[in-house]
């Protein structure tokens, strides 16, 4: 899917790159949420590893709700 596509023209701004990647990934289909970034990385042949860090800089948690949005109680 991504192997023959040059995305270097979109590297100047992360938001533009992300939008282009999602356009390619969902190709004329309605996006399903939550979007699985690990599947996108796999499609792009990107190797990733899970590591322990002293400070947590980011996290991906799969939610258990129907629409991928956690139930917030205020």
C-alpha positions in Angstrom: 0.0 0.0 0.0 2.6 2.6 1.1 5.7 1.0 -0.4 5.5 2.8 -3.8 4.3 6.1 -2.5 6.7 9.0 -1.8 5.5 11.0 1.1 8.5 13.3 1.4 6.5 16.3 0.0 4.4 16.2 3.2 7.3 16.1 5.8 7.2 19.9 6.3 4.2 19.7 8.6 3.1 16.7 10.7 -0.6 17.5 10.4 -0.4 17.5 6.6 1.6 14.2 6.6 -0.9 12.6 8.9 -3.8 13.7 6.8 -2.2 12.3 3.6 -1.3 9.0 5.3 -5.0 8.6 6.5 -6.2 9.4 3.0 -4.0 6.6 1.6 -4.8 4.2 4.4 -8.6 4.5 4.1 -8.7 5.1 0.3 -12.3 6.2 -0.4 -13.7 4.4 2.6 -15.3 5.9 5.7 -12.7 5.8 8.5 -13.3 3.5 11.3 -12.5 4.6 14.8 -10.4 4.3 16.8 -7.6 4.4 14.2 -5.0 1.7 14.9 -1.6 3.4 14.4 0.2 0.0 14.8 -1.6 -1.3 11.7 -0.6 1.8 9.7 3.0 1.3 10.8 2.8 -2.3 9.7 1.4 -1.3 6.3 4.3 1.2 6.0 6.9 -1.5 6.9 8.0 0.5 10.0 9.6 -1.5 12.7 8.7 -0.4 16.2 9.5 -1.7 19.7 7.9 -1.3 23.1 10.4 0.0 25.6 10.4 1.0 29.2 11.2 4.7 29.7 11.8 6.6 32.9 9.4 9.4 31.9 6.3 8.5 29.9 6.2 10.7 26.8 3.2 9.1 25.1 0.8 6.2 25.3 -1.6 4.4 23.2 -4.5 2.7 25.0 -7.2 0.7 23.2 -10.5 1.8 24.7 -13.3 -0.7 25.6 -16.2 1.5 24.5 -18.1 1.0 21.2 -16.8 4.1 19.6 -13.4 4.2 21.1 -14.2 7.2 23.3 -13.8 6.7 27.0 -16.8 7.4 29.2 -16.0 10.5 31.2 -17.8 11.2 34.4 -17.6 14.8 35.6 
